[in-house]
Amino acid sequence: MNIKSEVSCLVGGMQGEGIESVGEILAKALGRNGYYLFGYRNFSSRIKGGHSDFHLRIGKDPVYNASERFELILAFDHESIELHQRSLIDGGVILFDPKTVKIDQITIRGGIQSIAFPFSDMAAELGSKQMKNMVAVGAACALFDQPIGVFGDAVREQFAKKGEAIVEKNMAAVKKGHEFLQELMDTRFPLEKQPQSGQRLFLSGNDAISIGAVLGGCRFMAGYPITPASDILENLVQMLPNYGGVAVQTEDELAAIAMVIGAGYAGTRAMTATAGPGISLMQEAIGLAGATETPIVIVDTQRGGPSSGMATKIEQSDLHAMITGTHGEAPRIVLAPSTVEEAMLDMPKAFNLAEKYQCPVFVASDLVLSTSKQTCEMANLQLEDIQIDRGKRVAETELAMSGDRVYKRFAITDDGITARSIPGQKKGMHHVTGIEHGPTGHPSENPANRVAQMSKRARKLQCVPMNDAIKYEGIPQAEVLLIGFGSTYGAIREARLWMQKEGAAVGHVHVRMLHPLPAAEISQYTEKAKTIIVVEQNSTGQLANLLKQHISIHAKLHPCLKFDGVPISPSEITSFCRELI
Amino acid sequence: MATLHDYRMDITPNWCPGCGDFSVLAAIQKAAVNLNIEPENFVLQSGIGCSGRISGYLNVYGMHTMHGRSLAVAQGVKLANRDLTVVCAGGDGDGFGIGGNHFVHAARRNIDITYIVMDNQIYGLTKGQMSPTSPKGFLTKSSPEGNPESPISPLQLALSANASFIAQGFSGDIKHITSLIEQGIRHKGFAFINIFSPCVTFNKVFTYDFFKQNIVNLDDDPQYDSTDRTMAFDKVEQTDGFVKGLIYRKERMDFVDALPGRSGKENLSNQDLQLSADQVQNLLQRYM
C-alpha cells in the first residue's frame, strides 16, 4: 500500500449539524499522533441549514493552507459531493450517509468510489442520531489507518462535561464507525508514521490573537459582535478576568474603539477586534488616537466588502482603510501575520509598538487566518522571550521637580515621542484633543505650531524598526518573485515549492508589516527579480499599488488577484505564473 | 487639599459673553474642591461643540474627544482605573443627537461616571441649527419654516434607560447646579445632570428670563419622592421638562462591580503585565 506523507479529507453537511466536531476530534487525535494539521471551515451567514464544510489537511510536515485535493469526502448532504467530488484524487473515496444523500440523483465522476455508510442509522442504534459525527470520525480513522486508541482521549475531552455515559456512547460510535469501515472496504490511505513530537497547539488565528493579546499585556478589550472577529471578544471575555483584565461588549463599534482610547489613555493596554463595517465605523476614532497620540490596538479580521459584502468569505481589501483610513493624516502601524504563530506573537509586538510610538497599531488578519485552525509548535513560539515595553512614561520625580502647572505632554522632541503622563500622576495634568494643539494639548491654530506637531507625529514612524517586517523564502537570487501578505502565505509557499521542483528560480516575499512599508527590505529582492507577481485577495491590487507607490517596479509587476470569496490555491498561482514566464 | 486655584486654567474660554457654560465650568470646579478631589485624580471628557471646549478650561486630565463619543471614552477611562473621578460633559446635540446611542447604553450599564449636558436647545458652534431638544415649530437656520420634528425628553429618556441618578438644573442658579454635580459625583453609578445653559447668541426663546419664570423647583414640592420612577416620569410630563432638582435616584450595582471577576480587584491600569510560566500554561491549556 502506498504510504502517504499527507492526506486530506472534507466533511460536509447542513450547517449546525456539528460538521466541525468531526474535524475537531480528528485534528486533536491526529495532532497527538504527531501530524501537522490545517483546518479550513467554509460557512455561511446563517445559524442552521445551508451547506457548510470543513477541510482538514493532515501532514507529516507542517501545512499552512488547505489542500486542493482530498482523499476522502464524508458527505451528509448533496452539496458535499456536487461541489467537491472534482477535488477528489483518482481513487478517492466518498462515504455518504444514505439517510440524507440520494446518490442516484448525483452523477459521480469516474475513478472514484462512492460508498453508502449508514452514519445516521448506526448512531441511532447507539442511542442518538447526533452521534453520526462520531461514527464518521471512526470511519476516517480506519481509512487513514490510524490506531484508534488516541481517539478515545480526544472524545473523552470533547464530551467530559456531559458525563461518563455520553463519553462512553460517543466512544462506542467511533469504534462502530472504525469497525464498519474495516468490514466494508480494503481501500486505505495510510499516513507515514510520525514520531511523537514536542508540545503543540491546534488553534485558529482568532484563538492565537486572543492568547497573544493576554501575553502582550492587554487588560482591556471592547468589541461589538461581527463575523469573523467575534471569537476574539468571546475568548477574551473568558480569558481576561483570569489575568486581572476585562472585555466588554459595547453598543456599537464607535463605542468599542472610543472605550479603547479611554482605557489606553488611562494607562491600560487596550484593544478592539472587528471586520469590514466595524473598521468603517472606527475611522474617525483612528484619527483621534493618532492626534492624541494614544496607544491602541485594532485587529481587523478582513472579510469580503464593501458594505456588508461577504461576511463569511475571505478578502484582503481593507489595506487602504488601515493604512490611510480616517480624514486627514494620522500616524499608525499595520502588522500582517500570516500564520497562527505569527498571529499570536504579533499581538505583544503590536502592544509594544503602540505604547512605544503612541499611535494606533492594526493587526491585519483575514477571514482564513482568523477562522482556520493550524498546528502551532510550542518550541517555535518562545513565549518566554516576550518582553513588555511600556514606552516613554514621565517619572513622578521628574513631575515633582517641574515648575509647570500643566504637563507638556506634546512637547516637541527629536524622535517625535514625548513621555506620557497617566491620569492619577500628580502634576501630570494636561489636555488632549483631536483639535491641533500646542505642547500642553490646548487648541492652537498657529501655523508654525501646526507644522511642528504634524511633523512630530509623522517623525515617530521613521524610527519603527524594520527587522521582521518581511519574511523571505526560496532561492536567494530569484528571477520570479511572489509577494503577498496574510493568509495567502500557505498557498504562495506551496506554489513556490512546486515551481522550484520544476526548476524555476522562484522566491517569496511575505510582507509582515504593511505600514510603514519596509520598502528597502523588499527592494533587495525586487531589484534582482525579472518578474514580480503580487498575490492578493482583492480586486484592485491594493498591495501591488502600495508597492508601486514606494518602489519603482511598475514594468515588471503583475497583480494576481482573486476576489470571489474563495481562498486562493497554489495551482491558481502556478497557472498565473506559467502564463507569464 | 485642592483649591479652586488648582483647578483653574489660564485660558480664556472662547464662549460668548453671558454663555451659560461659564456657570457650568465654575460649578464643576467648585464641586471638585468641595469634594476634596485632587486634580490629578479628576478626568473630564468632553464632546464637540461650544460646550465641548470645557475640558480645556480647567486644570485636570482633560480629554476633548469626538462628536458624540465622549461618554464612550469616559467609560474606557473608568473601566481602566476606577479610582479616578470621571466626569463627562457636552451639549444637547452631542449627547442626544450624534451621541444618543451611547447615552442610553451608558445609563443602562450604570457605570460610575457623571454626565453633564449643557442643554441650550440649539447648535451654537455651527451658528444656529435645530437640535434634538429644539421644540416643534422652533425657528432656526435649518428650520426656517419651523422645526418639523418633536423634541426628545432627556429626563424621560434617561428614566427609561434605567439611569440610576437623574437631575436637572439651570445655569442661572450656580449654587444649585454645584450641589447637583456634587451629588452626581458622589453617586456610585451613572449620574446624568441636564443643565439648561442658555445660548445668548442663537437662542432668543430659551433665555435666562424664560427659565427664571418657567422652571419648576422640585424643592418647593414636599410631596415629591425622587425614588419613585413613575412620579418622576409624571413630573417631567406635567412640567413639559421645565423642572429642576433631583428627579430620580436609585442605588443599583455599578458596572465594574457587576463584571465577573472584577469587583474588589486591582485597577487594570495598575497591573504587572508580564505573565508567569504557570499563567502562560493555563492560558494555552485548552488548545493543547
Contacts between the chains, C-beta under 8 A, distances in Angstrom:
chain1	res1	chain2	res2	distance
A	199	B	288	6.8
A	200	B	288	7.5
A	201	B	284	6.1
A	201	B	287	4.3
A	201	B	288	6.0
A	202	B	287	6.4
A	203	B	287	4.3
A	207	B	287	6.1
A	211	B	283	5.7
A	211	B	284	6.7
A	211	B	287	7.5
A	214	B	275	7.3
A	214	B	283	5.8
A	215	B	275	6.3
A	215	B	280	6.9
A	215	B	283	7.2
A	216	B	273	7.9
A	217	B	273	3.1
A	217	B	274	7.5
A	219	B	80	8.0
A	219	B	268	4.4
A	219	B	269	8.0
A	219	B	271	5.9
A	219	B	273	7.2
A	220	B	76	7.2
A	220	B	79	6.3
A	220	B	80	6.1
A	220	B	268	5.4
A	222	B	76	7.0
A	239	B	283	6.7
A	241	B	259	7.7
A	241	B	260	5.7
A	241	B	261	3.3
A	241	B	262	6.8
A	242	B	261	7.4
A	242	B	279	8.0
A	242	B	282	7.1
A	242	B	283	7.9
A	243	B	275	6.9
A	243	B	279	6.7
A	243	B	283	7.8
A	244	B	265	6.1
A	244	B	266	6.1
A	244	B	268	6.9
A	244	B	271	4.9
A	245	B	268	5.9
A	245	B	271	7.8
A	246	B	79	6.5
A	246	B	259	5.5
A	246	B	261	7.8
A	246	B	262	5.6
A	246	B	268	6.7
A	248	B	79	7.0
A	248	B	259	7.5
A	250	B	72	7.2
A	250	B	105	7.4
A	251	B	101	5.5
A	251	B	102	6.7
A	251	B	104	7.7
A	251	B	105	4.1
A	252	B	101	6.3
A	254	B	68	7.9
A	254	B	69	6.0
A	254	B	72	6.8
A	254	B	101	7.8
A	254	B	102	7.6
A	255	B	69	7.3
A	255	B	72	4.0
A	255	B	75	7.8
A	255	B	101	7.5
A	255	B	102	5.6
A	255	B	105	7.0
A	256	B	72	8.0
A	258	B	65	6.9
A	258	B	66	6.8
A	258	B	69	4.3
A	258	B	72	3.4
A	258	B	73	4.7
A	258	B	76	6.7
A	258	B	102	7.8
A	259	B	72	5.3
A	259	B	73	7.0
A	259	B	75	5.4
A	259	B	76	3.5
A	259	B	79	6.9
A	260	B	76	6.1
A	261	B	65	7.6
A	261	B	73	5.6
A	261	B	76	6.3
A	262	B	45	7.4
A	262	B	63	7.6
A	262	B	72	7.2
A	262	B	73	4.1
A	262	B	74	6.2
A	262	B	75	6.5
A	262	B	76	2.5
A	262	B	77	4.1
A	262	B	78	7.7
A	262	B	79	7.6
A	262	B	80	7.0
A	263	B	76	4.0
A	263	B	77	6.8
A	263	B	79	6.0
A	263	B	80	4.1
A	263	B	268	6.9
A	263	B	269	7.8
A	264	B	76	7.6
A	265	B	63	6.6
A	265	B	73	7.7
A	265	B	76	7.6
A	265	B	77	6.4
A	266	B	43	7.5
A	266	B	76	7.1
A	266	B	77	4.5
A	266	B	80	3.7
A	266	B	81	4.9
A	266	B	84	7.1
A	266	B	269	5.1
A	267	B	80	6.5
A	267	B	81	7.0
A	267	B	269	3.9
A	267	B	270	7.8
A	268	B	80	4.0
A	268	B	81	7.7
A	268	B	268	4.3
A	268	B	269	4.7
A	269	B	273	6.7
A	270	B	76	6.9
A	270	B	80	7.3
A	284	B	66	5.7
A	285	B	66	6.4
A	285	B	69	7.0
A	288	B	65	6.4
A	288	B	66	5.5
A	292	B	63	7.6
A	378	B	284	7.9
A	383	B	280	5.6
A	384	B	277	7.3
A	388	B	273	4.7
A	388	B	274	5.6
A	405	B	10	8.0
A	405	B	59	6.3
A	406	B	9	7.4
A	406	B	59	6.3
A	422	B	269	6.8
A	423	B	40	7.2
A	423	B	41	7.4
A	423	B	43	5.1
A	423	B	61	4.2
A	423	B	77	6.8
A	423	B	81	6.5
A	423	B	84	5.4
A	424	B	40	6.0
A	424	B	41	6.0
A	424	B	81	6.4
A	424	B	83	6.9
A	424	B	84	6.4
A	424	B	269	7.7
A	425	B	40	6.1
A	426	B	38	7.4
A	426	B	40	4.8
A	427	B	40	7.0
A	428	B	40	6.3
A	428	B	61	7.6
A	429	B	39	5.7
A	429	B	40	5.9
A	429	B	59	5.4
A	429	B	60	5.7
A	429	B	61	5.5
A	429	B	62	7.7
A	430	B	61	7.1
A	430	B	62	7.5
A	431	B	55	6.4
A	431	B	56	4.9
A	431	B	62	4.3
A	431	B	63	7.7
A	431	B	64	6.8
A	432	B	62	7.2
A	432	B	63	5.2
A	432	B	64	6.9
A	433	B	55	7.5
A	433	B	56	6.9
A	433	B	63	7.6
A	433	B	64	3.6
A	434	B	64	6.8
A	434	B	65	7.1
A	434	B	66	6.6
A	435	B	64	6.6
A	441	B	56	7.8
A	441	B	62	7.6
A	442	B	11	6.1
A	442	B	56	5.2
A	443	B	53	7.8
A	443	B	56	6.6
